[in-house]
Structures are given as C-alpha cells and as structure tokens.
Amino acid sequence: MKRIAVLASGEGTNLEAILEAVERGEISGRVVLVISDREKAPALERARRRGVRALFLDPRAFPGREAYDEALAAELQEAQVDLVVLAGFMRLLSPVMVRAFPMRIMNIHPSLLPSFPGTEGVRDALEYGVKVTGCTVHFVDEGLDTGPIILQEAVPVIQGDTVETLHARIHAAEYRLYPRAIELFCQNKLRVEGRRCYIDAE
Ligand code: GAR
C-alpha cells in the first residue's frame, strides 16, 4: 500500500477530499503525514481531526529555500513516503525536493495548464476573459507548473462570475480529479515519457 504525504498551506479542502476518498476506499493508499509551511493552516487541523500526523515546518527556521527543502525531504524520507501530494502548497519547490522525489510529487493547479500558471490561476483566467478554464493535476518538475500533465478537467466561466464563484466551481472539479490521479499512481498506472504522461489500461 502506497504511503502518501500531503503538503498544504491553506484551507486544505483538497486534503479533506483526499482523506474522504481514502476512507471510502477510492484511494488504495494511506495518508501518513501532512506538512504545512503555515502554523495556522486549517489543513493541519483537518488532518489531526482525522487522526493523521500533522507537522508545521517553519520557513523562518531555515536560512533559505534549499535548506527548507532539505528538511522537508528528510521528513518525507523518514516517513517512507512513496508519493508527495501538493494541495494548495504555495511554495515553489527547489531542485533539492524535486530530485529527492522524481515524478513522485503531484500538484493541482486551478487552470488548464499551460495557461495561467502561478499563484493567481483563477483570477488570471477570469481577467483574461476565457470562456473555459479548469484544473490540472501534474507531476512536479523544476519549473513553475510545467511538469507532465496527468489529468485535466474543464470548467466553464459563467457571465457574472467572480474569482470566488469561479474558484468554487473549480474546487468541485478538483475534489473529483485529484483522488482519481492519486489512485492511478497508487495502482502504478502512470507512465511518464518525456513531457507525456500515459495512463496504462485497466
Ligand atoms: C486549490 O484550488 C489549488 O488548485 C490551488 O490552491 C487551492 C487550494 O485550496 N493551488 C494553486 O493555486 C497552486 N498554484 P485548498 O487549500 O482548499 O485545497
């Protein structure tokens, strides 16, 4: 059974959806650790409530990004994690982390990549005026939201949408998409060749 860690900076509603999917048996892995870079992140509380070990790793305790990521990788390795899931983790990972877990770190992003990468994916899409946006689950490489795409789901932009209403619709899609991608990993069905991620047949 795969051992999963989730990294989250904020609300943690994707984390909650993942934990629920594990409990329903839709993910054949176990979330063994949740780490946040923010002490007050509701994600930590959500983890504790469900009996999952939750850890705050303070960025201010380290001289820089590499040092932080070394500590992060050490925690994850000690917990013998197979898959690292970024769920609203708002820090760009350095090569230290990416190389410690090659094609074993997933991220969810609230747009149809490669459009609108970065921290404001929902706002940027709305302001650009696209009629369709969505969410993307991808493996993490050393770029910003550039790794091989695992799954995507389109979400329509409705006239009158605000960042909040559009993000709520994208969130709903994320709660479906992320558990599916994680389960594909748990079943060893994801195969990466260059930029492409293939899903092996049942
Ligand atoms: C999610 O919508 C996720 O796609 C986004 O942050 C939100 C976290 O929500 N991530 C990014 O923008 C990454 N660049 P949550 O904390 O409620 O899961």
Residues whose N, C-alpha, C, O or C-beta is under 5 A from the ligand:
A	BS01	GAR	G10 E11 G12 T13 N14 L15 A87 G88 I108 H109 P110 G118 T119
